[in-house]
Amino acid sequence: MKIALLTFHNAANYGAALQAFALQKALDEKGYENVYINYQNEHRINSYSVSYLVLSAVKKFDLKGAIRYLAGSPFLLQRKTRFNKFYKKNLRSTKRIYNNSSEAKALNDQYNKFIVGSDQVWNWSNNGGDDSYLLSFVEDKNKKISYSSSFGVAEITDDLKAIYQAQLSQFSHLAVREQHGIEIVNGLIGRSPLLVLDPVFLLSKEQWLNIADPVRFHDRFIFSYTNKPNQLERFLSTTNLDLKGTYLYKLSRNIKINDFLEKNVKVKYTMSPSKFLSVVRDAKLVVSASFHCVSLAIILNKPFVAILTGNRGKDERLTNILSLLDLNNRIYSENMTEADINEPIDYDRVNNKIQELKSSSLDYLLKAIES
């Protein structure tokens, strides 16, 4: 049995890297020969190209944006280097690079099954408007499997519905990551896909610790990984959290000059996925708007607070897993107090629930492969 996997397997993004590693590792443990299709369309290549980002900003007469990209280019290049090193060490992919659906058709006779997912592979803007992420290049529908695929949007626009309907109806097995994904698929093709866990939950706490940076932090810090300006600041100001003897470890693109001047703030823009895991492992508290950061905090049994953006399509990832694990009380609100934050999480109960969901998710995946 030879399996080809398709996801955002080489992005300089922590969630993308760790979920890709997890799915391959889980299949390895079940004895399946599998490899990632080294698929790189123009949009995905340009997403992390400094020259492309600068030129695009200039063409839009966005000079501030162009200057910002130029100023951040050393950090982006360093980040890409660290991610590439992680991928080279931990991920297997095809030697050949495939740039479009036509080229990928050459894979049909080489693999018994094709699995697409997880991450926002069905987000039309994220995947570059490419139906290859709906496995359009796979000719035998019995080979098509989705695992934990995500739309990352509240709804499919009318101009794209026909494309999604045509391609989704060709899958032999469908499983998504969010409840809203079930509703979208059902509305499009009248099928109800299974709800399964993101691949990061298929690995144990010990397995994640094995690839974390072994160097430990011995001081007390709050780790924040946010995606919008002032998310951490709003959290701190409304909760009046006591920061005595604790510093802030910020991983964000939204860095301010004051962050570099404050003695109790440590700023990071670039770190390897292994270092990222070690920071989550050693943090006193994790405060994040990132689905995968929160998920790993849960897997590593860490205190955490999840921040929502107000965008249903994006927030569905977080609200869904927190609801499944009965952790809705860990979602930030302006009424949250320090006592709420310090309330111990019953991780024995959470871990048992994860184990149940993991078993059903793996059961689906293995049956889909063997069918």
N, C-alpha and C positions, 0 to 999 in steps of 0.2 A: 504493500500500500504506500503510494507516494502522494504527498499532500502539498499543494502550493497555497501559501498564505498571502493575503493582500491587505495592507493597512498603510498608515503613514509611518513607515518603518525606519526612516532616516531623518526625521525632523529634529531640529534642535529644541525640543520641547520635552519636559520631564515626563508628563503623562504619556505622551506618544511613545517615548523610549521604553518606559517601564511596562506599559501594557503589551507592547510588542514582545519584549523579553518574556513576560509571563505566559503568554499564549504558546510560544514556542517551547518553553520549558515544560509546561503542562503536557503538551503532546509528546515531548521527548520521554517524559516519565511513563507514558502509556505505551511506549515502544513504537511510535509512528515516525516514519521517515518524513521530514517536513522541511520546507525552506521558504523564505520570503521571496516573492517576486520583486526583483529590484526595479520597481515601476516608478518612473520619475517623469511626470508630464511637465510641460513648460511652467505652469502655474506653481507647482510644488517646488521646482528648482528655483524659481524667482523669489519665492517667499523668504529665502534666507540669503539672497544675493544683494550685497551692499550696493554694487553699481546699479543694479536694476531699481532698487528702492530709491536711490538718489535721483536717477534720471526720471523716474515716474513722478517724484515730487516736483522736479523742475518743470516737467511738461504741464503740470497742474498749477504752475506759478506759486507753488507752496515752498518758498525759499526757507522759511523756518524749519519745515519738515526736512528739506534737503540737508540743511546744516546739522540738524539733530541726527540724521542718519550718518552723516560724515563723522560727527563727533563720537558717535557710538560704534563706529566700524571696528575699532580695535577690540572692543568687548564682544561684538558679535562674532568676529573671526576666532577669538579665543574660545568662545562658547561652542562654536561649530567644531573646532579642533578637539575639544574635550568630549563632545558627543560622538564624533567619528571614532575616537579611540574606544569609547564604550561599545559602540556598535561592532567594531572590528573584533573586539574581545568576546562579546557576548551574544552576537546574532549571526545567523547564517542566512545569506541571500544569494540569489542567482548571480553568476559572474556577468552575464549579459544584462545590460540596462534596457528596459522597454519604455518607450516614450509615449506610446499611444495604443489604442485598442487593436489596430490592425497588426502591429508588431507582436502584441501579446497573444494573438491567435495561434502563433507557432507553439504555444505551450499546451494546446489541447491534447495532443497525443502523448505528452510526457508525464501527466499526472492523473491519478485516479479521482481525486477530489480537489475542489477549490474552496477555500474558506475566506470570507471577507469579514473584517471587523478586528478589533473594536474601534473605539474612538469615533469622531464625527465623520466617518467615511462617506455617509450619505448626506452630508451638508454640501449643497451645490456650490456655494461660494468657497468653502474650504478645499474641496477636491478639484477646483478649477473647472467646473461645469463638465465633468468627465464621467460618462456612464460606465467606464471601465470598473469603477468602484461599485457598480451594480452587477459586475461580472458579465457585462455584455459580450465580451470576447469568448466566453465559454459556450461551446456549441451544444453540449449535452446537459440538459437541465438537471439530470440526476446527479451531476457532479457539483451542483451549486449549493453551497451552504453559507448562511450568515450566522455569525456568532457575536452577540452583544453589540451589533451595529447601532449607531446613533445618528439621528437626523440633526440634532442641535438647533432646531428651529421649532417655532410654535405651529407652523403649517406649511404645506407645500403650495407654492403659488400656482395659479391656473395654467400658466404657460409651461409648467414643468410636469403637470399631472400625467399627461399621456406617456412621457418618458418613464416615469416611476411605475406607472401601471404596467407598461409593456415589460419592463425588466423584472420587477418584483414578482410578477406572476410566473416567472420562469424558474424560481428557486424551488428546489425539492424540500429544503428545510430552512425555516426562517426563525431567528431569535434576535431580540433586540435588548437594549440596555435599560430603557425607560418605559414606564407605563404609557406615556404619551406616544412613544414609538408604536406601541400596539394599536393605539387609536388611529394613528396616521395610516398604517398599513391596512387596517381593517376598512377604513374609509376609502382607500384607493382600490383595493382588490378583493375586499370581502373575506380576507383571511386574518386569523388572530395568531400572530407569532408568539412564541414563548418568551417570557421575561427571564433573562439569565443575568448572572453577575458579570461585571467587568472582569477581564482576565487577571487583573492584579489580585483579586480575591481567590484565584485558583491556587496561589502559592501560600505557604505557611509563613508565619512570623519568622521562624528560623531560616527559611530559604531566603527571605528578604535580607535578614541580617548578614547572611553569608556573602552577599555582594555589596553590602554597605562598606564605606571607607572604615577600616579598623581603628583609625585614630579617633579617640574620644574627646568630647568637650567635657571639661571638669568644672565649668562655671554655670551659673543659672541664666537662662535667656528665654525669651519668647520669640518663636520663629513665625514670621509672617510672610506669606506668599500670596500677593493680591494682584488684581488685574485692572483696578481703577484708582485714580488719585484719591487720597484721603480716607480710604477704607479703614486702615489701621488706626489712623488718628481719630476718626469718629468713634470707633470701638473703644479706644482708650478714654476719650473724653466723657462718654456717656456712662461707662461702667465704673469710672474712678478706680481702676485697678491699681493696687499697691505695687509699685515697681522697685521698691527698696531692695538693693542687692541683686537686681535683675536688669539685664540690658536687652535691647531690641535687636534682633537679627533679621534684617529686611532683604528679601529677594523680590525685586520688582523693577519694572521699567519706569515706574513713576517715582523716581528719586528726586528729592529736592536738595538744594545747596545746604540747607540746615541739617540734613541727614549726615552730611560729612563733617559738620562742625560739632554736633552733639556728641558728648563723651559716652553716653549710654546707648548709642546707636551704631550698629555695625552693618554696613551696606554691602550687598552682593548682587551682581548681575550675572556673573558667570560662575558656574560650578558644574562638575560632572554629575551624572545621575547617581553614581555611587556616593558622592559627597552629599547630594541632596538627601539620600536615604539616611545618612549618618546624622545630618542636622535634625531631621524629624525624630530620629531615634533618641537624641540627647536633649531635645528641647523640654523645658519645663511646661510649656503650653504652645500649641500650634493654632494660629489664627489664619484662616485661608479662605479664599473664594474659589480655589482650584479643586475640582472634583477628585483628581488623583492624589493631591496632597492630603485632603481630608481622608480619603480612602486608606492611604498608607498610615496615617495617624491612627485610624481605627484598627488596622491590622497589627500595628506595633503597640496597640493598647495605650495610646497616649491621650492626655487631656487635650481637648481641642474645642474650637468655636468655628462654625461654618458661616461665612458671609455670603448672602445672596445678592444678585445684581438687580433684580426686578424684572429681568427678561425671562419669561416663562420657558422659552426654548432652551436657553442656556442653564437656567436654574433647575430644570427638571432632573438633570443628572444628580445633583446634590439632594434635592428634596426626595427623590425616589429611593436612594440608598438609605438615607436617614430615616425615612418612613418604614422601610423594610426591617430596619434594625431597631426601631422604636427609639430613635435618638433625636427626635424633633426638638427636644429641649436644648440641644446644642447649637441651634440656629440663632445667630445674633439678632437681637431686637433692641430698640432704644430703652426698653424696660429691663434689660438684662442687668443683673447686679453681680458684684464680686462673689457673693455667696452662690449664685447660680453657676458661675464659672468654676468655682472650687468644689461644687457638688461632685462627689466621686461617681465615675461611670461604672456600672455593673458589667465589667468586661467578661465575666464568666458567662453571663446570659447572652451577651453580644456574640461571643466566640461560638457558643452553641448554635445560635441562629445562623451565623456565617457558615458553619459546617453543614447545616441542613441545606442551605441555598447552594452551597458549593457542590454538594452531592447531586442535587437535581440538575444543576448546570452542566456538570461533567457527564451525567447520564444522557442528557440531550445531545451533547457534542459527540460522544462515542457512538450513540445509536445513529446519528446523522452520518457519521463517517462509515459505519459498517453496513448501512442500509443498501 
